[in-house]
């Protein structure tokens, strides 16, 4: 059974362990160096000031995580976020990413977020198929904008609407006010 809960700084080491091989072995993330546990603690606590940061556990072990972050810093973007999800490779295909995103989108909708956006290194057919299966649509394709592992990589953005685009929009609600 998959248990989804809000992350805390105490999860930083396990989250780092999930993320590390994506940094060292792939261009899925454009980071070159694996962040320290302390850096992950800061990232988690910083995210939780405004947005959900979730972990998925199986038998008490953190096997995946997902969070939202600002799409852009300007106030007009308050209703749009960037989503991120990572799952331990040995747990791929077990519905963990889908469960994380379902809970993430539920919380974001309660925050009055309307648009969720995913930034994906291209090519990455698995991630693109995963997001499209969840209802994301193509939004943008940027050519050779990231350099990693001796190669230039494209980047694509996919988007999904999870709320009504009211005029005026309902105010954004920080996650701290929901929890």
N, C-alpha and C positions, 0 to 999 in steps of 0.2 A: 504494500500500500504506500502511496505517495502522500506525505504530509507537507503542506505548504505553510510557511510562517514568515513573519517579518524577520529580516536579518538583524544582527547586532554586530558590534565591533568584535565580539567574541568569535564570530564566524570567519574572521579575516583570513586565518591560516588555511582553512579548508577551501575558501573561495579562491585564494591565491593558488592552491594546488590544482584546482579545476582549470584556472585560466593559464597557468604557466605553459603547458604544451602548445596552446594556441599561439602564444608569443614566440616560443623558441622554434616551433616546427612548421608553422603555417604563416600565410599572409592574411588569415581571417581577421586578425587585428593588426593594425599598423604600428603598434608599439614595438620597439626594438628590444627593450629590456624588461624582464619580469619585475613588476613593482614589488616592493618589500611588503611584509605583513603590516608594518606601520602605515604605509601608504594606503593599503586596502582599508585599514581601520578608518583613516581620514575620509576615504571615498565613501564608505558605507555611512558614516555619521553625517557627512556633508549631504549626501543624497537624501537621507531620512529627514532632513529639515523641510523638504518640500514634497518629495516623491516616495513612492513605495520602493523598497529594496527587499526582494523576497528570496528565500532559499527553499529548496525542495529536499526533503529527507526521505530516505528509505532505510528502514531498520536503524534509525538514529544517526545515520551518516549523511552529511550534506553531499548531494549528487548533482545539484544544479542550482543556478541562481538567475534571477531576472530583475531588472530595475528600469526605471524611467529617468530621463534627465532632460534638462532644457533643450528645446530644439534650437532656439536662439535666445539671447539675453534681453532683447527688447520687449517691452510690455505688450505690444501687439501680438506677440507669439505665445502668450500665457496659456493658450488652449491647445497648443501643439507640443508634443514631446518626442524624444528619440527613445526607442526601446532597445534593450540589450538582453540577450539570453545566452547562457553557456551551460552545457551539460557534460558531465564526465563522459569521456568517449565510450567507456565500457557500458554506459547506460543509454546510449543512443537507441532510438526506436522503441522506447518503452512508454512514450506519452508524457515524459517529464517536462519537456519544453512546452508542449501544448497546455499542460496543467498550469505551469508557471504563467504563461501568457494569458490564460483565461482569468486567473486570479488578478494579475496585473491590470488587465483591461477593465475588470469589474471595479477595482479600486480607482483607477484613473477616471472612469465614467462618473463615479461618485464625487470626484474632485472637479467635475465639469470640464474635463479635457475632451476635446472633440476629435483631434487628429493624432494618430500614432504613426511614427515614421521609423523605418528601419534602414540603416546604412549598411550595405553589404559589399564586401570585396567581390569583384567580378573577374573571372568566373568563379562561382560557388553554387553549383546547381542544387546541392542539398539544401542550403539555407534559403535560396530563392523559392524552391518548391515548398519548403516548410511554411514560409511566410504566405505564399499564395494560397496554400491549403487553408490557412487561417483567415483568408479574405483580404490580404494585402494586394494592392495593385501597383503596377509600374508607375513611377513618378519622374525619375530622372536617371540619366546615364552620363557619368563623367569619365573621360578617357585619359588613361595614363596619369592619374593624379597622385598615386602613391608608389613609393619605391621601397621594396623590401625583398630580401633574399636574392639579390642580384637581378631583379626584374621589375619593370613598371607594371602596375596593376590599375585596372579600371575600378570604379566604384559606382554602385547603383543605389538608388533610394526607392523604397517601396512605401506606400502609405495605406492607411485604413481609417475610415471614419467610424468612431465609436459613440458619437453624440450628435445632437442636433446643432446646427449652426444658427442659433437664435440671434436676433438683432434687437437689442444688444445681447451679447452673450451673458450667461449666468457667471457670476464671479468665480475665479479659480479658488479652490479650497486646498490649502496645504495639507499634506497627509497628517501632520501633527494635530490638526483639528478634527480629523476623522477617527483617530485611534485613541 
